[in-house]
Amino acid sequence: MKSYRVEDQDGARGSEPWVEFQRAPNISTGLYVLDAGELDEQEPHTEDEIYVCMTGRARFVTPSGECDVEPGSVIFVPAREEHRFVDITETLRLVVVFGPAEGSRA
C-alpha cells in the first residue's frame, strides 16, 4: 500500500502543470494544476482518464458536451476524446487517474 497527499505533490511539480506521483501497469495518477486565466494545452490521451477537482473553478469542454467544474467534480473522459478546461476563474488542482497507465497505449 502507498499513500499520497495532494499538497505534497503540488510542491513536487515545481513550475510544471503536471506531475505523476503513482504508476503501475494498469493505472497511473498525477496532479494537474492550471492557474486562473491559463490556457489548457493538453492533447487527447490514449488511455481513459478521470479528473477529480480538488480546488478551483472552470468549464470543461469536449465534442460530446461540457460541464462546470468545481471542488468535488468528477469527470470521465474516454481515450482519444478531445477535451479542455476553459474559462478558468480560480486555480484548478485536479487529481488525474489514467487507466491503463498514462502513455502505455501510445
C-alpha positions, 0 to 999 in steps of 0.5 A: 500500500502507498499513500499520497497527499495532494499538497505534497505533490503540488510542491513536487511539480515545481513550475510544471502543470503536471506531475505523476506521483503513482504508476503501475501497469494498469493505472497511473495518477498525477496532479494537474494544476492550471492557474486562473486565466491559463490556457489548457494545452493538453492533447487527447490521451490514449488511455481513459482518464478521470479528473477529480477537482480538488480546488478551483473553478472552470468549464470543461469542454469536449465534442460530446458536451461540457460541464462546470467544474468545481471542488468535488467534480468528477469527470470521465473522459474516454481515450482519444476524446478531445477535451479542455478546461476553459474559462478558468476563474480560480486555480484548478488542482485536479487529481488525474487517474489514467487507466491503463497507465498514462502513455502505455497505449501510445 
